[in-house]
Amino acid sequence: MKSRFYILFTIVSIVGLLFPYCANIKVDINNIDTPDGNWIVLANGSWNSWNWGTELYDNDGDNIFEGSICDLENGTYGYVHTITGEFDNWSGWGMVSNAPYNSSCDFVPNDQWMNYGFEINNQDYIGQINSWGGCGIEAPDMPIESLLKPSNGSLLNYIYIPFEWTQFPDVIGYNIKVSKSETFDNLVLDHFSEQTLFIAKQGFEWDTSYYWKIQPVYLNGDLGDFTDIGEFSIGRQEFDLSADIFTDENFLYEYTVFGDWNNYRTSIVDINGKEVWNSGGLPFMMNHVSEHGQLFGGRPNGNGVEADYNQEVVWQLNQWLDQHEFKQISNGNYMGFIYEQELGPIPIGDWTSSFQALGYQADGMTNEFPYGAQRIVEFDAVTKEEVWSWNPHDYYTKLDTDLYGGTWWGSFGGTNHDWTHSNAFYFDQEESSVYISSRHLSRITKINYPSGDIDWIMGLPSEFMFSGDEHICTDLEFSFQHNIQRLDNGNLLFFDNGNLDYLFGNEMTSRALEVEVIDGQYCNIVWEYVLPPNLAAYGMGSVQSLENGNYLINTTGGGGTVLEVTEEGEIAWSLNLGLTWPNGSGYRAYRVPSIHPGALSVIGHNFSTITYEEQQYDALIANDESSVTFTIHNHSGYSQWYDYSLQDLTEEVIIQSSSIFIDAESETSISFDLSYENSDLLTLKLIVRPRYHPNDERVFQFDTYRDESFVLGDANLDGSTNILDCILIVNFILDNIQPSNTQIELSDINNDGSLNILDIIDLVNIIII
């Protein structure tokens, strides 16, 4: 019996060797923009040590690519999808599709790699079709008429929910109801809104599903029918944190956004440390937040990306970029770092004999070892082509190199030396300059734009750097710094990690520095905050100057710590991120006023149900001057520019295109004069786009009707203006009676956007005349 078992086992083993197993992999790329030129799709994985992988093919033109990897033994395998081609010189890694972090298809949840994967266990593996960067293929949402956001079936990455719906005719507002059940037994939200968008900030929880509906409320108090029920879910929480508050003063902004370098995720917490937003299924490490609320950062595939707050990409370059800094600059283009190599000498040091043992001269003169640096590149916002760049290899001497921070020991046995490790830049259009922070050279360089000439270099003295005699402000003694910025007052602000403090006889401490540069030669420390030794940061770090005079400081010390510090050096607020792999990894942090900077609503005035040529229409009723008015409401904490265009679809002409600036949490009305030469009924399309949040563009299509009986001042809608209209408007002003949108439009005689005594005076003059 024993021998028969042995024979059977041997046969099975031989069969396994003769007929190895295969894995079938599929990816759907319909959800992405593919690069220009020739390209192919690959599956790169651990079966061949992550070298050039297996090509996948689209056999029927449906953008679903499929292929098989064979000769696989029993075991587990990780992989990613990639697109490579002319755009990345066929590197094999041009665009990369990772599994969403900690999702059902993240093969090893909670690690930093976010790989897809499979297991071979004595049989072939047939994988599901995954969308690019996703798990499986999501079924399209079935839209609910009138309910715009959250879309039906959507998975949200925030607990502050913008509810948005279409405008109803003849209403004064809307009831919004939200519940965890379809029967709406227990309401999470029961709110009345006069707008068509409301951001709910209480009552919602992570990892929970909800149902919602709205109900129109009419002028006479009648309630309309509820809409159909929409459903949405909120994803999982990334951080469970709590902040410490040390002041009774109000904070300038309530929210803090931070990026986690190693795990490619970004989160926003409120002033108490409660997470209210995270990057969800979009692996994304934030490295910059603009004054308009734009999010910039890096992704695992090495693409610099501008992302919105709904896990969507706004702008992305389909080539590798350094993830330290990427952002849109003030001229509208984008800027980032690209890695460049050039041979240089191995300097003399205690590593010399070790390099010589590997066959190098290591004499400080022979150009024999690859020096890596970051070329700063400006990309055209439309074409994505390079329009300007600056390469340190062309301007810095390689005799300038770190001799004291351990970087040469870090290069021993490797393929290159991390020479400059540039980690931050600041583009100053007003000054025609670019500031660059080169961490491993402990220097900040001011570059003339666009000539590329160096105005000055701020850094170490000649005792520690070859060209130190040419440096300005050597007495600052900063080293391995991060996050260079130029403030509105002209001062420079940056985070000094202080890795080389021992050179100056000091214990290593990190600090935030605001520095005034005088005549391009001298420096004056305007403000300084020295972190305690336990919060020192060997890597990463950021500082933000706040409008209330305080500073937000982010350090990897203590497992990642964010502080708001007053101008006097008192800690007003503290948050520990609890990131321990490695110590810290919180790259940058910003205080922000809003988590939905593109949120907007548009209301058309005098929107009513009318009868025209025996048919009913929901239409904007033009006033006696044949004009229509819209109110645009900015629901965000950011002041924003909005670009808008009104088109007459009936005559197929653009009536007007322009821009308008609206303060945070404010609204502005815009009016358009119309021509009703051929018809009393026109169809209009209004497009409103937040300039810096194009994904939040809104398109509204309305019919508009010219009612010649529509008289300015006719508040009671009886076709004439008299003392009764004056009395009614007084009641509107005193809030005794709630006016409809049409009545507001007719009662605002001076068209200043509000009802007051001035409108009464103007109406009296109209009646007398």
Buried (B, 14 or more C-beta within 10 A) or exposed (E): EEEEEEEEEEEEEEEEEEEEBBBBBBBBBEEBEBBEEEBBBBBBBEBEEBEBBBEBEEEEEEBBBBBBBEEBEEEEBBBBBBBBBEBBEBBBBBBBBBBBBBBEBBBBEEBBBBBBBBEBEEEBBEBEEBBBBBBEBEEEBEEBEBBBBBBBBBBBBBBBBBBBBEBBBBBBBBBBBBBBEEEBEEBBBEBEBBBBBBBBEEEBEBEEEBBBBBBBBBBEEEEBEEBEBBBBEBBEBBBEBEBEBEEEEEBBBBBBBBBBBBBBBBBBBBBEBBBBBBBBBBBBBBBBBBEBBBBBBBBBBBBBBBBBBBBEBBBBBBBBBBBBBBBBBEEEBBBBBBBBBBEBBBBEBEBBEBBEEEEBBBBEEEEBBBBBBBBBBBBEBEEBEEEBBBBBBEEBEBEBBBBBBEBBEBBEEEEEBBBBBBBBBBBBEEBEBBBBBBBBBBBBBBBBBEEBEBBBBBBBBEEBBBBBEEBBBBEBBBBBBBBBBBEEEEBBBBBBBBBBBEBBEEEBBBBBBBBBBEEEEEBEBBBEBBBEEEBBBBBBBBBBBBEBEBBBBBBBBBBBBBBBBBEEEEBBBBBBBEBEEEBBBBBBBBBBBBBBBBBBBBBBBBBBEBEBEEEEBBBBBBBBEBBBBBBBBBBBBBBBEBBBBBBBEBBEEEBEEEEBEBEBBEBBBBBBEBEBEEEBBBBBBBBBBBBBBBBBBBEBEBBBBBBEEBBBBBBBBEEEBEEEBBEBBBEBBEEEBBBBBBBBBBBBBEBEEEBEEEBBEBBBEBBEE
